[in-house]
Amino acid sequence: MSFTKQATWLLLVAVVLTGCFDCEGKMKDTRELWGLPTEIERFDSKGYHSETWWYWSRGQSFTFTWGTDVSSACDVSTYTFTPISFKKQLELEALTNRRARSTPGQKTG
């Protein structure tokens, strides 16, 4: 294999491997600044990756997206909301679970 082909192959491998960890640096920076998130949601589909870090008691979330169909190596979006205490978070989850279990037309309560 010629030097040019080897160099091209190595460059391609480096790009592919880097794409797997595009948000690693931004995630590390966020973790160092904000600490561990209360909750993490992940979504992966055909080369598209999304990870949302929720800081419920601080009223902030960060969504990291990378892979195919993403405009840059790592997009980070933030969402600010009224902070939710841990107790309130548990109450909301219980309410959501009760609603999910009820079937249409069924009376609850």
Biopython code that builds the backbone (N, CA, C, O; Angstrom):
import numpy as np
from Bio.PDB.StructureBuilder import StructureBuilder

atoms = [
    (1, "MET", "N", (0.846, -1.169, 0.000)),
    (1, "MET", "CA", (0.000, 0.000, 0.000)),
    (1, "MET", "C", (0.893, 1.234, 0.000)),
    (1, "MET", "O", (1.862, 1.299, 0.757)),
    (2, "SER", "N", (0.579, 2.196, -0.830)),
    (2, "SER", "CA", (1.413, 3.392, -0.945)),
    (2, "SER", "C", (1.258, 4.269, 0.297)),
    (2, "SER", "O", (0.304, 4.131, 1.063)),
    (3, "PHE", "N", (2.210, 5.162, 0.471)),
    (3, "PHE", "CA", (2.187, 6.067, 1.616)),
    (3, "PHE", "C", (0.918, 6.920, 1.602)),
    (3, "PHE", "O", (0.304, 7.131, 2.648)),
    (4, "THR", "N", (0.525, 7.407, 0.435)),
    (4, "THR", "CA", (-0.669, 8.248, 0.319)),
    (4, "THR", "C", (-1.920, 7.483, 0.754)),
    (4, "THR", "O", (-2.761, 8.024, 1.473)),
    (5, "LYS", "N", (-2.040, 6.241, 0.324)),
    (5, "LYS", "CA", (-3.198, 5.433, 0.718)),
    (5, "LYS", "C", (-3.175, 5.161, 2.219)),
    (5, "LYS", "O", (-4.217, 5.196, 2.874)),
    (6, "GLN", "N", (-1.984, 4.890, 2.767)),
    (6, "GLN", "CA", (-1.883, 4.642, 4.203)),
    (6, "GLN", "C", (-2.276, 5.889, 4.999)),
    (6, "GLN", "O", (-2.999, 5.803, 5.991)),
    (7, "ALA", "N", (-1.794, 7.033, 4.555)),
    (7, "ALA", "CA", (-2.107, 8.285, 5.244)),
    (7, "ALA", "C", (-3.601, 8.580, 5.170)),
    (7, "ALA", "O", (-4.199, 9.009, 6.157)),
    (8, "THR", "N", (-4.200, 8.356, 4.019)),
    (8, "THR", "CA", (-5.637, 8.574, 3.854)),
    (8, "THR", "C", (-6.412, 7.635, 4.757)),
    (8, "THR", "O", (-7.368, 8.049, 5.413)),
    (9, "TRP", "N", (-6.005, 6.368, 4.796)),
    (9, "TRP", "CA", (-6.669, 5.374, 5.632)),
    (9, "TRP", "C", (-6.573, 5.766, 7.116)),
    (9, "TRP", "O", (-7.566, 5.703, 7.840)),
    (10, "LEU", "N", (-5.388, 6.166, 7.560)),
    (10, "LEU", "CA", (-5.208, 6.566, 8.952)),
    (10, "LEU", "C", (-6.032, 7.806, 9.292)),
    (10, "LEU", "O", (-6.587, 7.896, 10.387)),
    (11, "LEU", "N", (-6.116, 8.742, 8.385)),
    (11, "LEU", "CA", (-6.926, 9.939, 8.593)),
    (11, "LEU", "C", (-8.398, 9.571, 8.717)),
    (11, "LEU", "O", (-9.100, 10.088, 9.587)),
    (12, "LEU", "N", (-8.860, 8.687, 7.858)),
    (12, "LEU", "CA", (-10.254, 8.240, 7.906)),
    (12, "LEU", "C", (-10.550, 7.543, 9.232)),
    (12, "LEU", "O", (-11.585, 7.801, 9.846)),
    (13, "VAL", "N", (-9.666, 6.678, 9.672)),
    (13, "VAL", "CA", (-9.848, 5.988, 10.952)),
    (13, "VAL", "C", (-9.886, 6.998, 12.094)),
    (13, "VAL", "O", (-10.720, 6.878, 12.992)),
    (14, "ALA", "N", (-9.004, 7.984, 12.076)),
    (14, "ALA", "CA", (-8.972, 9.003, 13.128)),
    (14, "ALA", "C", (-10.266, 9.795, 13.173)),
    (14, "ALA", "O", (-10.781, 10.082, 14.254)),
    (15, "VAL", "N", (-10.801, 10.153, 12.002)),
    (15, "VAL", "CA", (-12.057, 10.896, 11.943)),
    (15, "VAL", "C", (-13.199, 10.062, 12.501)),
    (15, "VAL", "O", (-14.014, 10.568, 13.273)),
    (16, "VAL", "N", (-13.267, 8.807, 12.126)),
    (16, "VAL", "CA", (-14.335, 7.921, 12.618)),
    (16, "VAL", "C", (-14.233, 7.748, 14.125)),
    (16, "VAL", "O", (-15.240, 7.847, 14.826)),
    (17, "LEU", "N", (-13.036, 7.491, 14.632)),
    (17, "LEU", "CA", (-12.871, 7.302, 16.070)),
    (17, "LEU", "C", (-13.161, 8.577, 16.843)),
    (17, "LEU", "O", (-13.756, 8.519, 17.919)),
    (18, "THR", "N", (-12.758, 9.716, 16.323)),
    (18, "THR", "CA", (-13.038, 10.981, 16.978)),
    (18, "THR", "C", (-14.532, 11.231, 17.017)),
    (18, "THR", "O", (-15.038, 11.772, 18.000)),
    (19, "GLY", "N", (-15.249, 10.849, 15.971)),
    (19, "GLY", "CA", (-16.691, 11.047, 15.925)),
    (19, "GLY", "C", (-17.423, 10.322, 17.022)),
    (19, "GLY", "O", (-18.521, 10.730, 17.402)),
    (20, "CYS", "N", (-16.849, 9.258, 17.542)),
    (20, "CYS", "CA", (-17.495, 8.507, 18.618)),
    (20, "CYS", "C", (-17.473, 9.272, 19.933)),
    (20, "CYS", "O", (-18.310, 9.040, 20.805)),
    (21, "PHE", "N", (-16.533, 10.171, 20.073)),
    (21, "PHE", "CA", (-16.381, 10.871, 21.346)),
    (21, "PHE", "C", (-16.366, 12.383, 21.143)),
    (21, "PHE", "O", (-15.653, 13.091, 21.854)),
    (22, "ASP", "N", (-17.142, 12.890, 20.183)),
    (22, "ASP", "CA", (-17.122, 14.301, 19.854)),
    (22, "ASP", "C", (-17.435, 15.213, 21.032)),
    (22, "ASP", "O", (-16.855, 16.293, 21.135)),
    (23, "CYS", "N", (-18.322, 14.816, 21.909)),
    (23, "CYS", "CA", (-18.741, 15.672, 23.018)),
    (23, "CYS", "C", (-17.990, 15.392, 24.318)),
    (23, "CYS", "O", (-18.274, 16.009, 25.345)),
    (24, "GLU", "N", (-17.057, 14.489, 24.279)),
    (24, "GLU", "CA", (-16.371, 14.098, 25.511)),
    (24, "GLU", "C", (-15.774, 15.298, 26.244)),
    (24, "GLU", "O", (-15.936, 15.411, 27.459)),
    (25, "GLY", "N", (-15.092, 16.188, 25.539)),
    (25, "GLY", "CA", (-14.470, 17.351, 26.169)),
    (25, "GLY", "C", (-15.489, 18.305, 26.770)),
    (25, "GLY", "O", (-15.309, 18.793, 27.885)),
    (26, "LYS", "N", (-16.566, 18.571, 26.026)),
    (26, "LYS", "CA", (-17.606, 19.479, 26.538)),
    (26, "LYS", "C", (-18.346, 18.853, 27.716)),
    (26, "LYS", "O", (-18.738, 19.554, 28.650)),
    (27, "MET", "N", (-18.537, 17.538, 27.674)),
    (27, "MET", "CA", (-19.174, 16.854, 28.804)),
    (27, "MET", "C", (-18.287, 16.936, 30.048)),
    (27, "MET", "O", (-18.776, 17.166, 31.154)),
    (28, "LYS", "N", (-17.000, 16.750, 29.858)),
    (28, "LYS", "CA", (-16.057, 16.823, 30.978)),
    (28, "LYS", "C", (-16.071, 18.220, 31.590)),
    (28, "LYS", "O", (-16.111, 18.366, 32.812)),
    (29, "ASP", "N", (-16.037, 19.248, 30.740)),
    (29, "ASP", "CA", (-16.069, 20.634, 31.227)),
    (29, "ASP", "C", (-17.356, 20.910, 32.013)),
    (29, "ASP", "O", (-17.319, 21.536, 33.072)),
    (30, "THR", "N", (-18.493, 20.440, 31.488)),
    (30, "THR", "CA", (-19.776, 20.648, 32.159)),
    (30, "THR", "C", (-19.799, 19.930, 33.501)),
    (30, "THR", "O", (-20.253, 20.488, 34.499)),
    (31, "ARG", "N", (-19.313, 18.699, 33.527)),
    (31, "ARG", "CA", (-19.283, 17.913, 34.760)),
    (31, "ARG", "C", (-18.391, 18.578, 35.805)),
    (31, "ARG", "O", (-18.726, 18.588, 36.990)),
    (32, "GLU", "N", (-17.258, 19.133, 35.375)),
    (32, "GLU", "CA", (-16.359, 19.802, 36.320)),
    (32, "GLU", "C", (-16.988, 21.067, 36.887)),
    (32, "GLU", "O", (-16.766, 21.398, 38.052)),
    (33, "LEU", "N", (-17.770, 21.780, 36.079)),
    (33, "LEU", "CA", (-18.400, 23.026, 36.510)),
    (33, "LEU", "C", (-19.676, 22.785, 37.317)),
    (33, "LEU", "O", (-19.902, 23.455, 38.324)),
    (34, "TRP", "N", (-20.504, 21.845, 36.891)),
    (34, "TRP", "CA", (-21.828, 21.628, 37.478)),
    (34, "TRP", "C", (-21.902, 20.409, 38.397)),
    (34, "TRP", "O", (-22.853, 20.289, 39.169)),
    (35, "GLY", "N", (-20.940, 19.518, 38.337)),
    (35, "GLY", "CA", (-21.008, 18.285, 39.114)),
    (35, "GLY", "C", (-21.787, 17.222, 38.353)),
    (35, "GLY", "O", (-22.125, 17.403, 37.183)),
    (36, "LEU", "N", (-22.066, 16.114, 39.028)),
    (36, "LEU", "CA", (-22.813, 15.027, 38.395)),
    (36, "LEU", "C", (-24.279, 15.414, 38.241)),
    (36, "LEU", "O", (-24.862, 15.998, 39.154)),
    (37, "PRO", "N", (-24.883, 15.095, 37.092)),
    (37, "PRO", "CA", (-26.293, 15.438, 36.899)),
    (37, "PRO", "C", (-27.212, 14.548, 37.739)),
    (37, "PRO", "O", (-26.840, 13.447, 38.146)),
    (38, "THR", "N", (-28.414, 15.055, 37.985)),
    (38, "THR", "CA", (-29.413, 14.287, 38.714)),
    (38, "THR", "C", (-29.924, 13.139, 37.865)),
    (38, "THR", "O", (-30.183, 12.047, 38.369)),
    (39, "GLU", "N", (-30.068, 13.395, 36.566)),
    (39, "GLU", "CA", (-30.613, 12.391, 35.650)),
    (39, "GLU", "C", (-29.942, 12.550, 34.290)),
    (39, "GLU", "O", (-29.601, 13.660, 33.881)),
    (40, "ILE", "N", (-29.757, 11.434, 33.598)),
    (40, "ILE", "CA", (-29.201, 11.447, 32.247)),
    (40, "ILE", "C", (-30.142, 10.687, 31.327)),
    (40, "ILE", "O", (-30.526, 9.554, 31.616)),
    (41, "GLU", "N", (-30.510, 11.320, 30.216)),
    (41, "GLU", "CA", (-31.310, 10.659, 29.182)),
    (41, "GLU", "C", (-30.439, 10.482, 27.952)),
    (41, "GLU", "O", (-29.769, 11.422, 27.525)),
    (42, "ARG", "N", (-30.440, 9.284, 27.377)),
    (42, "ARG", "CA", (-29.628, 9.003, 26.187)),
    (42, "ARG", "C", (-30.521, 8.558, 25.045)),
    (42, "ARG", "O", (-31.535, 7.889, 25.244)),
    (43, "PHE", "N", (-30.111, 8.952, 23.821)),
    (43, "PHE", "CA", (-30.806, 8.502, 22.620)),
    (43, "PHE", "C", (-29.764, 8.251, 21.550)),
    (43, "PHE", "O", (-28.922, 9.110, 21.289)),
    (44, "ASP", "N", (-29.809, 7.089, 20.931)),
    (44, "ASP", "CA", (-28.886, 6.723, 19.854)),
    (44, "ASP", "C", (-29.691, 6.104, 18.724)),
    (44, "ASP", "O", (-30.535, 5.237, 18.953)),
    (45, "SER", "N", (-29.424, 6.555, 17.494)),
    (45, "SER", "CA", (-30.105, 5.990, 16.333)),
    (45, "SER", "C", (-29.283, 6.226, 15.080)),
    (45, "SER", "O", (-29.078, 7.370, 14.675)),
    (46, "LYS", "N", (-28.818, 5.162, 14.472)),
    (46, "LYS", "CA", (-28.144, 5.213, 13.170)),
    (46, "LYS", "C", (-27.082, 6.304, 13.086)),
    (46, "LYS", "O", (-27.075, 7.095, 12.142)),
    (47, "GLY", "N", (-26.196, 6.349, 14.059)),
    (47, "GLY", "CA", (-25.099, 7.310, 14.011)),
    (47, "GLY", "C", (-25.400, 8.651, 14.644)),
    (47, "GLY", "O", (-24.495, 9.475, 14.774)),
    (48, "TYR", "N", (-26.656, 8.907, 15.048)),
    (48, "TYR", "CA", (-27.023, 10.138, 15.743)),
    (48, "TYR", "C", (-27.051, 9.836, 17.235)),
    (48, "TYR", "O", (-27.612, 8.825, 17.656)),
    (49, "HIS", "N", (-26.454, 10.703, 18.027)),
    (49, "HIS", "CA", (-26.384, 10.489, 19.470)),
    (49, "HIS", "C", (-26.795, 11.759, 20.205)),
    (49, "HIS", "O", (-26.412, 12.864, 19.822)),
    (50, "SER", "N", (-27.569, 11.589, 21.252)),
    (50, "SER", "CA", (-28.006, 12.704, 22.079)),
    (50, "SER", "C", (-27.965, 12.274, 23.533)),
    (50, "SER", "O", (-28.368, 11.164, 23.879)),
    (51, "GLU", "N", (-27.475, 13.161, 24.375)),
    (51, "GLU", "CA", (-27.432, 12.882, 25.806)),
    (51, "GLU", "C", (-27.824, 14.164, 26.531)),
    (51, "GLU", "O", (-27.192, 15.205, 26.352)),
    (52, "THR", "N", (-28.876, 14.083, 27.355)),
    (52, "THR", "CA", (-29.343, 15.242, 28.114)),
    (52, "THR", "C", (-29.027, 15.023, 29.580)),
    (52, "THR", "O", (-29.353, 13.984, 30.155)),
    (53, "TRP", "N", (-28.386, 16.018, 30.175)),
    (53, "TRP", "CA", (-28.058, 15.988, 31.591)),
    (53, "TRP", "C", (-28.991, 16.951, 32.305)),
    (53, "TRP", "O", (-29.010, 18.144, 32.004)),
    (54, "TRP", "N", (-29.765, 16.433, 33.250)),
    (54, "TRP", "CA", (-30.725, 17.228, 34.018)),
    (54, "TRP", "C", (-30.161, 17.540, 35.399)),
    (54, "TRP", "O", (-29.727, 16.649, 36.129)),
    (55, "TYR", "N", (-30.179, 18.817, 35.736)),
    (55, "TYR", "CA", (-29.838, 19.295, 37.075)),
    (55, "TYR", "C", (-31.117, 19.894, 37.646)),
    (55, "TYR", "O", (-31.285, 21.113, 37.687)),
    (56, "TRP", "N", (-32.017, 19.016, 38.085)),
    (56, "TRP", "CA", (-33.365, 19.418, 38.482)),
    (56, "TRP", "C", (-33.361, 20.479, 39.568)),
    (56, "TRP", "O", (-34.069, 21.479, 39.450)),
    (57, "SER", "N", (-32.582, 20.286, 40.622)),
    (57, "SER", "CA", (-32.614, 21.221, 41.748)),
    (57, "SER", "C", (-31.946, 22.559, 41.423)),
    (57, "SER", "O", (-32.082, 23.525, 42.173)),
    (58, "ARG", "N", (-31.232, 22.608, 40.311)),
    (58, "ARG", "CA", (-30.568, 23.852, 39.903)),
    (58, "ARG", "C", (-31.260, 24.511, 38.719)),
    (58, "ARG", "O", (-30.870, 25.602, 38.303)),
    (59, "GLY", "N", (-32.289, 23.856, 38.170)),
    (59, "GLY", "CA", (-33.069, 24.452, 37.087)),
    (59, "GLY", "C", (-32.320, 24.573, 35.771)),
    (59, "GLY", "O", (-32.465, 25.569, 35.061)),
    (60, "GLN", "N", (-31.520, 23.565, 35.442)),
    (60, "GLN", "CA", (-30.707, 23.633, 34.225)),
    (60, "GLN", "C", (-30.552, 22.247, 33.608)),
    (60, "GLN", "O", (-30.406, 21.252, 34.318)),
    (61, "SER", "N", (-30.586, 22.194, 32.281)),
    (61, "SER", "CA", (-30.232, 20.960, 31.587)),
    (61, "SER", "C", (-29.308, 21.295, 30.431)),
    (61, "SER", "O", (-29.315, 22.408, 29.907)),
    (62, "PHE", "N", (-28.517, 20.311, 30.048)),
    (62, "PHE", "CA", (-27.608, 20.425, 28.916)),
    (62, "PHE", "C", (-27.844, 19.226, 28.010)),
    (62, "PHE", "O", (-27.838, 18.085, 28.471)),
    (63, "THR", "N", (-28.054, 19.483, 26.718)),
    (63, "THR", "CA", (-28.209, 18.400, 25.754)),
    (63, "THR", "C", (-27.025, 18.433, 24.803)),
    (63, "THR", "O", (-26.770, 19.437, 24.138)),
    (64, "PHE", "N", (-26.315, 17.331, 24.751)),
    (64, "PHE", "CA", (-25.156, 17.169, 23.875)),
    (64, "PHE", "C", (-25.599, 16.293, 22.699)),
    (64, "PHE", "O", (-26.144, 15.209, 22.909)),
    (65, "THR", "N", (-25.371, 16.750, 21.470)),
    (65, "THR", "CA", (-25.697, 15.937, 20.301)),
    (65, "THR", "C", (-24.489, 15.866, 19.384)),
    (65, "THR", "O", (-23.766, 16.846, 19.208)),
    (66, "TRP", "N", (-24.282, 14.686, 18.801)),
    (66, "TRP", "CA", (-23.172, 14.490, 17.876)),
    (66, "TRP", "C", (-23.514, 13.350, 16.936)),
    (66, "TRP", "O", (-24.461, 12.597, 17.164)),
    (67, "GLY", "N", (-22.732, 13.236, 15.881)),
    (67, "GLY", "CA", (-22.935, 12.174, 14.900)),
    (67, "GLY", "C", (-23.518, 12.709, 13.612)),
    (67, "GLY", "O", (-23.365, 13.888, 13.291)),
    (68, "THR", "N", (-24.190, 11.837, 12.874)),
    (68, "THR", "CA", (-24.767, 12.230, 11.592)),
    (68, "THR", "C", (-25.876, 13.252, 11.810)),
    (68, "THR", "O", (-26.534, 13.261, 12.850)),
    (69, "ASP", "N", (-26.067, 14.094, 10.833)),
    (69, "ASP", "CA", (-27.110, 15.132, 10.850)),
    (69, "ASP", "C", (-26.936, 16.164, 11.955)),
    (69, "ASP", "O", (-27.914, 16.783, 12.374)),
    (70, "VAL", "N", (-25.720, 16.363, 12.433)),
    (70, "VAL", "CA", (-25.444, 17.396, 13.426)),
    (70, "VAL", "C", (-24.518, 18.396, 12.757)),
    (70, "VAL", "O", (-23.546, 18.014, 12.105)),
    (71, "SER", "N", (-24.825, 19.688, 12.922)),
    (71, "SER", "CA", (-24.114, 20.723, 12.176)),
    (71, "SER", "C", (-22.643, 20.862, 12.555)),
    (71, "SER", "O", (-21.849, 21.324, 11.734)),
    (72, "SER", "N", (-22.258, 20.483, 13.755)),
    (72, "SER", "CA", (-20.852, 20.554, 14.141)),
    (72, "SER", "C", (-20.469, 19.255, 14.843)),
    (72, "SER", "O", (-21.296, 18.359, 15.012)),
    (73, "ALA", "N", (-19.222, 19.169, 15.243)),
    (73, "ALA", "CA", (-18.755, 17.947, 15.903)),
    (73, "ALA", "C", (-19.555, 17.668, 17.168)),
    (73, "ALA", "O", (-19.822, 16.510, 17.488)),
    (74, "CYS", "N", (-19.942, 18.725, 17.894)),
    (74, "CYS", "CA", (-20.731, 18.558, 19.117)),
    (74, "CYS", "C", (-21.585, 19.800, 19.310)),
    (74, "CYS", "O", (-21.063, 20.897, 19.505)),
    (75, "ASP", "N", (-22.888, 19.627, 19.256)),
    (75, "ASP", "CA", (-23.805, 20.720, 19.555)),
    (75, "ASP", "C", (-24.238, 20.597, 21.006)),
    (75, "ASP", "O", (-24.559, 19.506, 21.477)),
    (76, "VAL", "N", (-24.246, 21.724, 21.714)),
    (76, "VAL", "CA", (-24.709, 21.734, 23.094)),
    (76, "VAL", "C", (-25.818, 22.764, 23.208)),
    (76, "VAL", "O", (-25.633, 23.931, 22.862)),
    (77, "SER", "N", (-26.978, 22.325, 23.696)),
    (77, "SER", "CA", (-28.064, 23.269, 23.945)),
    (77, "SER", "C", (-28.400, 23.230, 25.429)),
    (77, "SER", "O", (-28.264, 22.197, 26.085)),
    (78, "THR", "N", (-28.834, 24.355, 25.939)),
    (78, "THR", "CA", (-29.177, 24.443, 27.351)),
    (78, "THR", "C", (-30.641, 24.809, 27.498)),
    (78, "THR", "O", (-31.237, 25.429, 26.617)),
    (79, "TYR", "N", (-31.200, 24.419, 28.612)),
    (79, "TYR", "CA", (-32.580, 24.743, 28.930)),
    (79, "TYR", "C", (-32.623, 25.138, 30.393)),
    (79, "TYR", "O", (-32.159, 24.396, 31.258)),
    (80, "THR", "N", (-33.185, 26.316, 30.670)),
    (80, "THR", "CA", (-33.301, 26.812, 32.032)),
    (80, "THR", "C", (-34.769, 26.776, 32.435)),
    (80, "THR", "O", (-35.644, 27.152, 31.656)),
    (81, "PHE", "N", (-35.031, 26.325, 33.648)),
    (81, "PHE", "CA", (-36.394, 26.198, 34.140)),
    (81, "PHE", "C", (-36.402, 26.461, 35.643)),
    (81, "PHE", "O", (-35.349, 26.566, 36.271)),
    (82, "THR", "N", (-37.586, 26.564, 36.205)),
    (82, "THR", "CA", (-37.711, 26.751, 37.644)),
    (82, "THR", "C", (-37.190, 25.490, 38.334)),
    (82, "THR", "O", (-37.637, 24.384, 38.030)),
    (83, "PRO", "N", (-36.250, 25.654, 39.256)),
    (83, "PRO", "CA", (-35.696, 24.478, 39.930)),
    (83, "PRO", "C", (-36.785, 23.627, 40.590)),
    (83, "PRO", "O", (-37.790, 24.142, 41.081)),
    (84, "ILE", "N", (-36.557, 22.327, 40.587)),
    (84, "ILE", "CA", (-37.494, 21.376, 41.163)),
    (84, "ILE", "C", (-36.767, 20.614, 42.262)),
    (84, "ILE", "O", (-35.711, 20.025, 42.029)),
    (85, "SER", "N", (-37.341, 20.630, 43.462)),
    (85, "SER", "CA", (-36.716, 19.912, 44.571)),
    (85, "SER", "C", (-36.828, 18.409, 44.331)),
    (85, "SER", "O", (-37.654, 17.959, 43.536)),
    (86, "PHE", "N", (-36.006, 17.650, 45.013)),
    (86, "PHE", "CA", (-36.028, 16.202, 44.862)),
    (86, "PHE", "C", (-37.402, 15.644, 45.238)),
    (86, "PHE", "O", (-37.916, 14.750, 44.566)),
    (87, "LYS", "N", (-37.997, 16.174, 46.316)),
    (87, "LYS", "CA", (-39.318, 15.724, 46.742)),
    (87, "LYS", "C", (-40.349, 15.989, 45.648)),
    (87, "LYS", "O", (-41.166, 15.121, 45.340)),
    (88, "LYS", "N", (-40.312, 17.191, 45.057)),
    (88, "LYS", "CA", (-41.254, 17.545, 43.987)),
    (88, "LYS", "C", (-41.019, 16.660, 42.764)),
    (88, "LYS", "O", (-41.972, 16.261, 42.096)),
    (89, "GLN", "N", (-39.776, 16.359, 42.474)),
    (89, "GLN", "CA", (-39.453, 15.493, 41.341)),
    (89, "GLN", "C", (-40.078, 14.110, 41.533)),
    (89, "GLN", "O", (-40.636, 13.547, 40.591)),
    (90, "LEU", "N", (-39.989, 13.568, 42.735)),
    (90, "LEU", "CA", (-40.594, 12.265, 43.020)),
    (90, "LEU", "C", (-42.114, 12.317, 42.885)),
    (90, "LEU", "O", (-42.727, 11.377, 42.380)),
    (91, "GLU", "N", (-42.717, 13.409, 43.334)),
    (91, "GLU", "CA", (-44.170, 13.566, 43.214)),
    (91, "GLU", "C", (-44.591, 13.613, 41.744)),
    (91, "GLU", "O", (-45.577, 12.983, 41.363)),
    (92, "LEU", "N", (-43.861, 14.346, 40.929)),
    (92, "LEU", "CA", (-44.182, 14.447, 39.501)),
    (92, "LEU", "C", (-44.024, 13.101, 38.803)),
    (92, "LEU", "O", (-44.841, 12.739, 37.956)),
    (93, "GLU", "N", (-42.972, 12.356, 39.156)),
    (93, "GLU", "CA", (-42.774, 11.029, 38.565)),
    (93, "GLU", "C", (-43.905, 10.082, 38.945)),
    (93, "GLU", "O", (-44.369, 9.306, 38.110)),
    (94, "ALA", "N", (-44.353, 10.139, 40.199)),
    (94, "ALA", "CA", (-45.461, 9.282, 40.640)),
    (94, "ALA", "C", (-46.733, 9.635, 39.884)),
    (94, "ALA", "O", (-47.475, 8.741, 39.479)),
    (95, "LEU", "N", (-46.997, 10.924, 39.688)),
    (95, "LEU", "CA", (-48.175, 11.361, 38.942)),
    (95, "LEU", "C", (-48.096, 10.894, 37.489)),
    (95, "LEU", "O", (-49.086, 10.416, 36.935)),
    (96, "THR", "N", (-46.939, 11.028, 36.879)),
    (96, "THR", "CA", (-46.749, 10.585, 35.500)),
    (96, "THR", "C", (-46.963, 9.077, 35.382)),
    (96, "THR", "O", (-47.589, 8.609, 34.431)),
    (97, "ASN", "N", (-46.445, 8.324, 36.339)),
    (97, "ASN", "CA", (-46.615, 6.868, 36.317)),
    (97, "ASN", "C", (-48.075, 6.472, 36.485)),
    (97, "ASN", "O", (-48.539, 5.536, 35.833)),
    (98, "ARG", "N", (-48.807, 7.170, 37.348)),
    (98, "ARG", "CA", (-50.238, 6.869, 37.520)),
    (98, "ARG", "C", (-51.000, 7.138, 36.232)),
    (98, "ARG", "O", (-51.861, 6.349, 35.842)),
    (99, "ARG", "N", (-50.689, 8.249, 35.569)),
    (99, "ARG", "CA", (-51.360, 8.590, 34.305)),
    (99, "ARG", "C", (-51.041, 7.575, 33.222)),
    (99, "ARG", "O", (-51.910, 7.224, 32.423)),
    (100, "ALA", "N", (-49.809, 7.104, 33.188)),
    (100, "ALA", "CA", (-49.401, 6.134, 32.170)),
    (100, "ALA", "C", (-50.115, 4.803, 32.359)),
    (100, "ALA", "O", (-50.391, 4.103, 31.385)),
    (101, "ARG", "N", (-50.416, 4.446, 33.610)),
    (101, "ARG", "CA", (-51.090, 3.172, 33.887)),
    (101, "ARG", "C", (-52.582, 3.217, 33.597)),
    (101, "ARG", "O", (-53.185, 2.184, 33.309)),
    (102, "SER", "N", (-53.192, 4.408, 33.670)),
    (102, "SER", "CA", (-54.636, 4.479, 33.427)),
    (102, "SER", "C", (-54.904, 4.329, 31.936)),
    (102, "SER", "O", (-54.130, 4.802, 31.104)),
    (103, "THR", "N", (-55.987, 3.678, 31.618)),
    (103, "THR", "CA", (-56.347, 3.479, 30.208)),
    (103, "THR", "C", (-57.425, 4.462, 29.825)),
    (103, "THR", "O", (-58.163, 4.926, 30.693)),
    (104, "PRO", "N", (-57.544, 4.801, 28.530)),
    (104, "PRO", "CA", (-58.576, 5.753, 28.094)),
    (104, "PRO", "C", (-59.959, 5.264, 28.500)),
    (104, "PRO", "O", (-60.281, 4.086, 28.348)),
    (105, "GLY", "N", (-60.778, 6.187, 29.020)),
    (105, "GLY", "CA", (-62.123, 5.862, 29.403)),
    (105, "GLY", "C", (-62.233, 5.304, 30.808)),
    (105, "GLY", "O", (-63.341, 5.144, 31.320)),
    (106, "GLN", "N", (-61.113, 5.006, 31.441)),
    (106, "GLN", "CA", (-61.137, 4.463, 32.783)),
    (106, "GLN", "C", (-61.167, 5.603, 33.787)),
    (106, "GLN", "O", (-60.411, 6.566, 33.655)),
    (107, "LYS", "N", (-62.028, 5.507, 34.783)),
    (107, "LYS", "CA", (-62.102, 6.523, 35.806)),
    (107, "LYS", "C", (-61.020, 6.264, 36.849)),
    (107, "LYS", "O", (-60.811, 5.132, 37.286)),
    (108, "THR", "N", (-60.341, 7.339, 37.236)),
    (108, "THR", "CA", (-59.314, 7.206, 38.269)),
    (108, "THR", "C", (-59.728, 8.028, 39.467)),
    (108, "THR", "O", (-60.430, 9.030, 39.333)),
    (109, "GLY", "N", (-59.288, 7.598, 40.651)),
    (109, "GLY", "CA", (-59.529, 8.357, 41.859)),
    (109, "GLY", "C", (-60.818, 8.067, 42.412)),
    (109, "GLY", "O", (-61.187, 8.626, 43.445)),
]
sb = StructureBuilder()
sb.init_structure("model")
sb.init_model(0)
sb.init_chain("A")
sb.init_seg("    ")
for serial, (resi, resn, name, xyz) in enumerate(atoms, 1):
    if name == "N":
        sb.init_residue(resn, " ", resi, " ")
    sb.init_atom(name, np.array(xyz, "f"), 0.0, 1.0, " ", f" {name:<3s}", serial, name[0])
structure = sb.get_structure()
